[in-house]
C-alpha cells in the first residue's frame, strides 16, 4: 500500500480532542486507549514499528521480536 493510501485511510479513522492543558490531554488519551481494547492497542504498536522501519529505509517483510540463541550443556559429572 502506498504512502498516500495509508494517509487517506488514517485520516478517515482519525479521532481528535481539544484539551485545555496537558493533564486533560493525558486523561483523554488514557480513556481513549482503554476504550479501544488490547487488540487495537497491539495493532497500533505494530503499525508504529513498521512505520519506523520504513522511515529508516528498511524493507519490512516480516517483523518479529528479537530472540537470543543460547546452548545449555549439562555437566556429566
C-alpha positions as CSV (number, residue, x, y, z in Angstrom):
1,X,0.0,0.0,0.0
2,X,1.4,3.4,-1.0
3,X,2.0,6.2,1.5
4,X,-0.8,8.3,0.0
5,X,-3.3,5.5,0.5
6,X,-2.2,4.8,4.1
7,X,-2.5,8.5,4.8
8,X,-6.0,8.7,3.4
9,X,-7.1,5.7,5.5
10,X,-5.6,7.1,8.7
11,X,-7.4,10.5,8.1
12,X,-10.8,8.7,7.7
13,X,-10.3,7.0,11.1
14,X,-8.8,9.9,12.9
15,X,-10.2,10.9,16.3
16,X,-9.4,14.3,17.8
17,X,-9.8,16.0,21.1
18,X,-9.2,19.6,22.3
19,X,-7.6,19.8,25.7
20,X,-7.0,22.9,27.8
21,X,-3.9,21.5,29.5
22,X,-1.5,18.5,29.5
23,X,-3.3,16.8,32.3
24,X,-6.6,16.9,30.4
25,X,-4.9,15.7,27.3
26,X,-3.3,12.8,29.1
27,X,-6.6,11.8,30.8
28,X,-8.4,11.8,27.4
29,X,-5.5,9.7,25.9
30,X,-5.7,7.1,28.7
31,X,-9.5,6.8,28.3
32,X,-9.3,6.5,24.6
33,X,-6.8,3.6,24.7
34,X,-8.8,1.9,27.4
35,X,-11.9,2.1,25.2
36,X,-10.3,0.6,22.0
37,X,-9.1,-2.5,23.7
38,X,-6.0,-4.6,23.8
39,X,-6.1,-5.9,20.1
40,X,-6.3,-2.3,18.8
41,X,-3.5,-1.2,21.1
42,X,-1.3,-4.0,19.9
43,X,-2.2,-3.3,16.3
44,X,-1.3,0.4,16.8
45,X,2.0,-0.6,18.3
46,X,2.9,-2.8,15.4
47,X,1.9,-0.1,12.9
48,X,4.4,2.2,14.7
49,X,7.1,-0.4,14.5
50,X,6.5,-0.8,10.7
51,X,6.4,2.9,10.2
52,X,9.7,3.5,12.0
53,X,11.3,0.7,9.9
54,X,10.0,2.3,6.7
55,X,11.4,5.7,7.8
56,X,14.7,4.1,8.4
57,X,14.7,2.7,4.9
58,X,14.4,-0.9,5.9
59,X,12.3,-3.4,3.9
60,X,9.5,-4.6,6.2
61,X,8.7,-8.1,5.1
62,X,8.2,-9.9,8.4
63,X,8.8,-8.2,11.7
64,X,9.3,-10.2,14.9
65,X,10.6,-9.9,18.4
66,X,14.3,-10.1,18.9
67,X,15.4,-13.5,20.0
68,X,18.6,-14.6,21.7
69,X,20.1,-18.0,21.0
70,X,21.9,-20.0,23.6
71,X,23.0,-23.5,24.2
72,X,22.9,-25.1,27.6
73,X,25.1,-28.2,28.2
74,X,24.6,-30.5,31.2
75,X,27.7,-31.4,33.1
76,X,28.0,-35.2,33.0
77,X,29.8,-35.3,36.4
